[in-house]
């Protein structure tokens, strides 16, 4: 048995508590708990559930500098064109090596849950095969969900819908789609119908790249929400990006907000990626490219943030640091009142877990797996303000990693000198 003492637990209370861990699970939380074989003093630091990266492309990572991958326009659509050429040269070992490197970067920054979109518009399904192997290999250290994602379209890519279904049969967890990339609105709608049909048939979750465009007439989220609501699977369905919803008129947007509340649809916003990709045809004013994060959050609709890309044809930066994603997101969405700052860690923790439908194994509660992070801060506000580092990541009661406490070789003495 192991006991973590002097912990300030996010969303529970301001006082320090103890966390008693036995056989990889949280046995009890409180004060003056039973003695343990090992006691670890957390010195009043903030303890939060593991970070959840709800949207990442692990088959694309580190291809940004690959020959032919340069995206000169910086647009989504050129990125897809560049990837079309890059993936032809991808081998199983290449895909596996890069994905493992990406996962290592994320886990080293506190991520323990990842949903990755894997391109299945590939007759060999190279990336998918590599990721299925990795998911099993690393399941004790990181929970990975795989989206069968037709990057070049279910129908714009010949046989794309059949490849999605094959990926689901092989073990992918979610059905993906990209309706705004199909060749006509009607075909995009057809892909949404097919997505919901496949999810119901194979009992899978849904995560659609939805309306990732500045075109205000791209409204596939309306159809996705309606079909999910009709099937009663709104809470198992996610709309990623929905950039056009951030540019839509209020009459449409607020009617949809009410329907989102009814359905329980989940939303994922990708702050750094879409701020970089969107608004490319704008002069000024130039759009931020985000969906209506603030309104969704305030309206009780589940919304979270994700990394999306790490050095690929769409986005040259990225390193799996969700505190950086959060920082950018709350600035762009203007969600930085003191109240919002106290609870915005939800956007990279609890809200992401809800999106992934893993709430039964997530959270700092008795009976749940002992998965949590220790941050270099004593409150949620300070953690966000300081972009606090992760000092330790605990999985099933054991350390995934532990960093030494920050210290100075030479102490700052400027104030002493000015006396």
LUMVEXKE-889747 format. One record per residue: x, y, z of N, C-alpha, C in turn. Coordinates in steps of 0.001 Angstrom, whole numbers, plus 500000, padded with zeros to 6 digits. Example, Ala and Ser with C-alpha at 12.3 -4.5 7.8 and 13.67 -1.06 7.14 Angstrom:
LUMVEXKE-889747
513190494310507800512300495500507800513200496700507800;512850497750507080513670498940507140512900500030507870;
***
This chain:
LUMVEXKE-889747
500860498803500000500000500000500000500894501244500000;500390502284499307501159503509499141500262504698499484;500856505695500127500064506877500498500761508143500033;500002508961499286500479510280498863499864511303499813;500712512048500497500238512995501504500400514434501021;499712515361501715499801516803501424499515517115499956;498419516552499457497994516784498067496816517753498035;496841518664497086495683519534496825495007519006495564;493837518429495716493211517688494622492264518589493833;492490518679492553491691519517491650490214519134491717;489367520164491833487908520049491817487339519435493094;488157519241494097487617518658495326487563519669496463;488695520193496884488684521212497930490069521838497989;490159522927498730491417523661498815492361523094499874;491845522294500763492675521770501835493518520590501345;494621520348502035495456519210501646494801517904502079;495000516873501262494417515562501527495475514492501336;495081513275501676495910512101501447495207511184500453;496005510504499640495471509556498656496093508203498961;495250507259499349495725505923499680495527505021498461;496613504363498034496598503540496822496924502099497179;496094501187496655496332499762496877496019498996495598;496943498139495191496764497316493986496397498147492757;497055499301492628496879500127491442495642500984491411;494844500948492475493604501730492516493596502651493729;492766503692493660492601504595494801491670503936495804;492193503666496977491385503015498004490586504025498804;491222505169499095490557506149499964491221507512499781;490417508569499939490917509945499926490404510626501187;491290511311501892490851511996503102492031512453503935;491829512523505232492876512944506157493133511846507176;494369511804507681494744510835508707494342509411508335;494675509030507105494331507699506618495280506653507204;494988505401506921495795504287507442497263504434507058;498123503869507862499541503833507552499765503023506273;500835503351505552501141502646504312502596502217504308;502913501268503422504294500795503305505212501910502819;504651502795501974505433503907501427504590505171501499;505179506247502004504467507524502074505251508576501308;504554509279500426505188510265499554504575511628499833;505373512562500255504920513912500600504893514767499337;503701515212498925503552516043497724503670517530498032;503871517880499289504222519240499697503222520301499239;501938519954499281500901520924498980500697521213497508;501249520383496659501123520627495221499780520131494683;499423520693493528498145520368492893498219519004492221;497214518182492495497085516869491866495877516917490936;496091516546489683495023516566488683494969515203487995;493826514873487394493792513642486593494735513785485397;495095512687484755496016512771483611495440513630482488;496326514248481744495890514999480572495329514038479520;494328514518478805493688513757477737493888514513476434;494629513938475499494723514531474163493659513861473307;492555514555473136491378513972472492491457513953470974;492495514569470399492569514608468928494020514763468494;494571513699467907495964513688467471496087512785466246;497049513095465377497313512256464198498705511638464347;498756510449464932500049509836465220500720509231463992;499967509000462916500622508488461707501270509606460891;500976510866461243501549511994460503502774512605461185;502977512309462465503983513041463240505369512959462605;506076514074462676507469514206462197507628513968460693;506555514219459928506681514158458464506751515560457865;506747516584458719506714517964458234507912518354457396;509074517759457669510280518081456911510597517022455848;509684516080455674509880515056454653509872515690453266;510664515163452368510702515672450995509297515655450392;508873516785449859507555516888449241506439517229450198;506755517407451480505704517658452476505468519138452736;506283520014452159506182521434452464504854522018452000;504135522624452929502826523223452669503030524730452508;503212525184451272503562526585451040502407527545451290;501174527092451085500018527974451292499575527992452750;499987526976453523499577526890454921498113526556455101;497484525958454077496061525640454163495842524160454449;494664523844454960494270522469455208494353521641453931;493851522202452832493712521420451613495053521123450960;496005522042451039497336521716450532498001520687451436;497759520761452726498306519773453634497861518357453256;496573518211452899496054516907452475496740516443451197;496946517371450273497619517030449019499056516588449262;499748517271450158501138516899450454501191515522451134;500280515271452058500263513985452742499981512844451764;499148513085450768498845512075449748500134511515449151;501102512395448905502374511951448328503277511301449377;503307511885450581504194511382451631503828509958452030;502536509675452189502126508368452728502443507209451779;502657507496450509503001506436449566504326505769449912;505195506501450572506517505963450911506576505421452338;505463505493453074505447505091454479505540503573454620;506448503120455464506550501695455777505990501446457172;505749500179457484505244499818458808506210500286459892;507497500037459693508480500395460704508602501903460855;508502502617459740508554504080459782507366504619460580;506167504118460246504961504571460947505052504250462433;505534503070462747505635502647464139506642503499464906;507804503728464326508861504492464993508422505920465273;507804506561464277507374507944464464506252508055465481;505307507124465417504196507153466370504692506968467799;505607506050467996506160505829469338506868507078469855;507577507757468974508249508992469371507223510054469766;506135510157469010505081511115469338504415510795470665;504139509517470898503525509097472160504454509401473326;505736509139473140506707509419474205506704510903474571;506651511769473550506611513220473817505376513573474629;504230513034474240502986513351474936503005512815476371;503383511554476527503387510950477864504369511677478777;505484512135478240506481512843479056505959514187479538;504843514635479002504233515899479421502895515686480116;502640514452480563501479514198481409500266513606480735;500336513345479436499197512743478739499178511242479006;498010510727479400497840509281479580496692508726478753;495938509611478081494829509184477234494941509920475899;494938509160474813495086509744473476494017509157472557;493345510021471810492539509562470670493275509990469402;493662509005468604494416509300467395493619508935466148;493613509848465197493004509604463888494066508998462981;493768507844462415494707507163461539494111507085460142;494859507567459154494385507612457773494212506197457225;492981505851456837492713504525456264492468504587454766;492672505760454160492646505849452697493996505356452174;494218504090452383495495503439452064495209501946451907;495333501412450706494999499999450482495752499046451400;496947499443451860497743498564452727497435498763454210;496735499834454539496413500164455933497653500115456830;498737500661456318500029500600457013499986501266458381;499514502521458415499468503257459675498566502595460691;497436502068460233496495501414461138497119500177461765;497773499347460963498387498127461490499439498460462546;500225499482462287501245499890463262500591500366464554;499522501147464434498891501707465627498143500652466430;497552499675465777496888498595466510497896497826467358;499084497623466815500129496933467570500587497770468761;500791499063468526501250499961469586500214500089470697;498941500194470319497873500331471320497908499177472318;498084497972471821498145496797472693499430496792473519;500519497140472881501840497121473509501920498080474700;501288499242474573501438500311475568500222500488476477;499284499552476444498006499753477133498150499976478638;499215499453479237499399499643480676499902501044481022;500461501724480033501045503044480267500238504197479685;499506503936478621498714504989477979497518504347477287;496353504965477451495136504484476808495011505158475449;494934504356474393494871504896473035493581504443472365;492830505406471844491680505123470983492066505441469546;491610504604468625491947504774467216490692505112466420;490769506193465657489696506587464746490050506121463338;489146505388462701489311505015461292488944506245460465;489975506956460011489787508277459415490140508271457925;489169508562457054489439508636455613489927510038455233;491217510306455369491751511653455191491390512266453840;491325511449452800491003511977451471489536511760451097;488726511442452089487289511324451879486804509893451795;485586509676452252484962508364452100484654508071450644;484326509144449898483896508966448510484800509692447518;485465510776447939486436511427447051487614510482446793;487902509625447766488907508575447600488152507296447279;488418506719446145487673505549445690487808504399446691;486688503917447160486677502809448109486951503223449534;486938504516449800487242505003451144486283504496452197;484999504422451879484026503951452867484257502486453225;484667501687452220484957500272452484486200500130453362;487194501012453164488398500969453980488087501335455429;487181502282455625486772502646456989486150501436457679;485262500743456980484617499589457603485621498469457878;486557498266456980487583497253457207488400497590458453;488730498870458619489492499306459796488715499041461080;487406499247461053486573498972462222486586497484462556;486528496644461529486568495193461744487913494765462326;488981495482461971490321495151462468490545495605463896;489673496503464384489794496903465788489813498383466076;489616499242465075489526500684465337488335500958466250;488455501973467081487449502264468107486357503222467642;486674504071466664485766505144466264485654505224464744;484502505694464289484291505972462864484613507437462614;485425507699461598485764509068461242485247509431459864;485231510722459566484812511216458250485344512633458078;485268513132456843485706514501456560484772515072455488;483524515352455839482506515715454847482813516972454044;483484517955454630483776519186453908484840518996452831;485505517841452802486491517561451770485883516786450596;484683516249450765484045515546449655483732516541448530;483459516033447348483403516881446152482137517729446032;481114517424446813479880518214446774479162518051448103;478307519013448410477594518979449690476819517676449856;476152517238448778475362516015448875476230514797449207;477440514775448673478334513647448949478854513731450387;479109514956450845479485515125452246478390514636453175;477147514936452838476022514459453640475931512934453611;476200512366452427476202510909452291477233510291453239;478386510943453367479432510414454256479014510470455722;478247511475456090477748511561457473476742510445457738;475845510222456801474886509122456941475623507788457095;476650507590456272477405506341456312478164506201457641;478683507292458148479395507282459428478494506781460553;477314507345460649476379506953461704475927505508461506;475689505134460258475292503760459956476355502760460415;477621503056460125478717502160460520478875502104462035;478707503244462683478842503277464144477783502413464811;476569502495464342475483501698464909475702500217464601;476082499927463368476288498535462942477384497845463746;478494498553463988479648497937464633479806498353466108;478846499105466631478878499562468021480171500319468323;480433501362467544481641502163467678481293503615468029;482274504326468562482158505760468777482305506482467431;481985507758467418482093508587466204482938509807466508;483853510144465599484594511408465691484837511918464270;484122512957463898484153513489462534484951514785462477;485883514880461519486480516169461162485357516957460485;484793517898461188483527518490460759483655519997460529;483395520430459308483356521866458982484664522566459342;485781521939459021487086522570459252487398523485458072;486646524556458007486725525498456909486167526840457363;486549527898456657485995529220456946484657529440456246;484249528509455407483002528627454651481811528520455608;481093529618455777479987529625456747478831528730456309;478828528315455042477759527435454571478097525964454776;479259525681455325479600524304455677478932524000457014;477855523221456975477032522991458164476759521507458386;477777520696458169477608519257458347477365518882459797;477775519732460732477539519442462142476045519363462434;475234520089461674473784520053461866473240518653461566;473689518069460452473233516732460073473802515681461029;475077515796461376475686514843462311474918514831463623;474598516001464130473882516099465401472485515487465292;471794515769464182470435515262464012470411513738463954;471339513139463198471365511685463060471776511024464369;472749511622465064473176511073466350472044511152467366;471311512257467344470194512425468270469093511407467964;468827511181466676467797510220466286468156508807466732;469449508477466719469906507143467119470168507038468623;470101508179469323470361508173470758471824507956471096;472733508399470209474168508187470425474925509521470472;474247510572470868474891511888470908476113511925471800;476043511298472969477182511326473899478341510467473410;478098509602472434479139508768471835479670509366470535;479240510589470250479570511240468978480317512545469226;481325512792468406482148513988468555482274514714467223;482175516030467288482453516891466138483765517606466423;484795517269465662486096517927465810486196519135464879;486872520152465357487159521388464618485953522333464591;484935522045463781483746522900463569484118524389463467;485162524683462672485643526066462534484571526986461961;483802526489460983482811527355460354481743527798461341;481517527001462397480532527370463407480957528640464133;482262528901464168482759530135464764482515531349463905;482179531136462619481902532249461705480418532355461357;479623531380461815478207531337461455477426532467462123;476285532816461534475450533860462121474761533338463372;474391534250464236473841533882465541472495533169465456;471683533504464461470377532854464352470548531353464201;471481530942463346471783529514463166472490528950464394;473495529667464870474344529145465942473564528875467220;472713529807467618472036529620468898470892528617468810;470307528450467631469355527351467469470079526022467621;471266525927467006472033524693467103472497524429468534;472835525476469264473273525290470652472224524531471460;470967524884471259469889524187471959469821522718471572;470053522424470295470017521040469831471226520254470334;472380520916470429473571520251470986473339519880472453;472667520758473166472375520480474573471456519264474697;470514519141473760469594518003473785470297516692473449;471189516731472469471809515499471978472949515002472856;473651515930473511474840515554474270476077515415473412;476054515970472198477191515910471285478439516510471936;479602515901471676480884516402472163481581517221471087;482371518200471522483125519043470595484602519056470992;485468519033469977486898519187470208487391520377469395;488035521305470082488652522453469425490161522261469430;490808522637468334492260522485468178492867523876468032;493130524542469147493443525975469122494656526366468286;495790525703468499497001526116467783496898525776466303;496404524584465999496307524134464608495405525037463783;494192525272464291493239526031463484493518527520463474;494160528039464507494603529436464439495653529604463344;496425528547463118497466528572462084496886528352460687;495932527430460559495415527062459233494318527977458714;493442528416459596492233529114459133492500530599458871;491556531215458208491648532640457894492697532967456847;493154531968456107494220532190455125493771533054453952;492471533011453644491966533857452555491453535207453061;491463535395454380491053536680454946492186537683454795;491827538946454561492841539998454695492743540457456147;491953541503456421491657541888457795490246542437457841;489481542127458880489849541309460046490078539850459669;490993539207460379491370537815460111490822536933461226;490089535901460818489432535038461804490412534185462597;490021533866463844490844533020464702490795531551464294;489685531117463664489582529739463221489008528776464239;488624529266465414488076528385466445486563528289466355;486049527180466854484619527066467038484205527957468220;482934527952468573482438528823469648482680528166471014;483941528086471380484327527408472616483626528018473826;483667529313473941483105529990475119481612529706475252;480878529832474164479428529635474206479073528173474487;479827527244473885479585525827474147479819525514475625;480939525984476132481317525726477526480279526315478480;479914527566478252478945528221479124477556527588479002;477271527012477810475964526402477588475866524963478068;476918524456478694476874523104479219477089522020478174;477567522411476990477895521435475948479349521015476146;479613519732476115480962519250476408481933519634475298;482987520365475672484007520799474723485376520623475372;486348520193474570487702520010475076488703520438474011;489985520430474379491066520825473473491944519628473128;492635519733471981493595518712471595494765519317470846;495830518528470703497045518966470014496871518960468503;496292517903467954496055517692466527497311517226465795;498317518099465659499494517765464855500789518006465609;501782517187465275503145517405465737504044517352464505;504464518505464035505402518610462916504991517741461726;503926518147461042503463517425459859503103518413458754;502560517962457616502285518894456522501253519975456824;500509519818457930499505520828458297500041521851459288;500959521417460137501375522261461257502832521941461586;503720522933461521505147522647461666505618522453463106;504843522902464086505273522856465481504544521727466214;504251521931467512503554520937468316504514520000469015;504251519736470312505115518813471056504362518016472113;503032518007472029502245517231472981502087517870474344;502454519136474477502318519841475743500919520466475814;500004519791476485498622520278476517498450521538477342;499402521836478230499325523106478941499541524267477966;500362524065476964500542525066475912499282525191475068;498649524063474751497402524073473991496326524821474775;496241524530476071495256525189476921495498526694476953;496747527084477127497092528494477202496655529230475927;496976528666474779496559529275473514495041529299473391;494397528183473761492954528084473596492168529078474412;492541529251475684491774530177476517492016531630476110;493187531927475534493412533266475002492534533503473764;492581532568472828491839532739471577490332532739471808;489869531929472762488437531842473039487969532901474036;488913533658474605488620534704475579487860534153476788;488358533012477278487768532387478468488776532495479612;488949533718480128489993533942481127489531534809482291;488243534715482645487830535320483910488469534509485023;488488535035486245489090534280487337488355532963487563;487033532986487430486269531748487574486629530733486512;486796531209485280487169530300484187488586529762484358;489467530609484836490845530163485055490921529091486144;490018529154487106490007528166488185489530526792487714;488796526753486592488241525466486163488595525082484728;489425525883484058489690525596482651490582524375482435;491207523845483487491926522586483340490993521462482905;489688521647483120488707520677482618488862520445481120;489280521482480381489343521410478924490410520445478422;491358520065479300492378519082478903492380517871479831;491347517786480690491250516631481593489845516015481518;488968516410482416487657515777482531486826515846481254;486831516986480568486017517109479363486520516178478258;487832516012478186488393515084477215488023513650477537;488045513300478826487662511947479240486204511663478887;485355512675479047483949512516478685483808512309477181;484585513043476398484559512892474946484953511472474540;485972510920475205486444509573474890485573508475475501;484583508883476292483710507911476963484489506971477884;485457507533478622486259506720479545486075507182480995;484975507813481281484755508366482617484744507289483709;484408506053483348484378504990484348485771504648484864;486814504982484127488181504696484548488995505975484769;488304507087484931488996508376484976488521509213486143;489468509908486775489143510831487854489768510393489165;489953511356490048490598511077491333489509510801492361;489094509534492411488022509092493296488340507691493791;487831507373494970487995506024495506487372505014494540;488102503947494283487624502909493383488115503045491951;488598504239491599489112504461490247490598504080490188;491117503785488994492560503550488859493355504736489388;494473504458490016495306505523490603496146506161489507;495477506948488660496110507666487564495992509163487841;497122509837488022497063511279488267498432511910488049;498409513248487993499612514042487796499847514918489008;501097515225489262501474516202490284502076517395489551;501435518553489691501889519751488993502726520635489916;503588521414489320504428522338490087503652523623490364;502567523484491122501698524610491488500860524177492681;500274525154493368499467524811494535497988525121494329;497608525567493128496203525856492844495980525793491333;494733525579490892494455525577489456494832526899488794;494546528011489461494874529322488900496372529446488648;497167529087489638498618529188489484499145528201488448;498532527040488376498957526048487383498791526597485969;497661527258485726497400527804484395498233529056484153;498278529935485135499029531191484976500499530929484705;501052529954485391502480529661485286502797528598484222;501736528071483572501926526925482661502743525847483380;502256525429484497503022524586485409503501523289484770;504723522924485075505293521663484621504675520491485378;504722519330484761504317518090485426505537517528486144;505467517459487466506579516917488248506551515392488304;505350514823488227505238513362488268503959512922487575;504041511779486914502881511145486296502753509752486878;501613509488487530501385508205488193500315507443487423;500597506185487115499667505323486377499509504025487156;498274503719487526497999502527488335498884502480489581;499076503654490164499808503752491418501318503757491304;501845503611490075503291503585489869503714504783489033;504955505217489218505458506358488462505718505993486998;505122506766486089505561506721484693506841507540484558;506864508667485261508094509451485383507985510359486598;509138510812487050509208511754488164510371512691487899;510102513983487988511152514973487765511618515556489095;512881515950489162513354516607490391512690517967490553;512562518410491771511981519726492016512881520796491417;512284521842490835513094522919490256513970523582491318;515190523854490958516098524545491868517083525359491051;517684526342491696518672527193491046520080526809491517;520988526677490584522389526480490958522921527734491657;522494528885491142522838530163491763521525530850492111;521292531108493385520035531716493805519951533166493344;518709533567493020518457534947492610518682535862493816;519650536764493732519974537586494898519916539080494604;519215539452493538519169540860493156518524541715494240;517529541168494951516847541956495977517745542184497189;518526541158497536519438541305498658520473542382498378;520900542490497120521938543444496773521454544882496825;520130545068496703519605546437496671519207546976498041;519474546227499085519112546692500448519952547896500851;
***
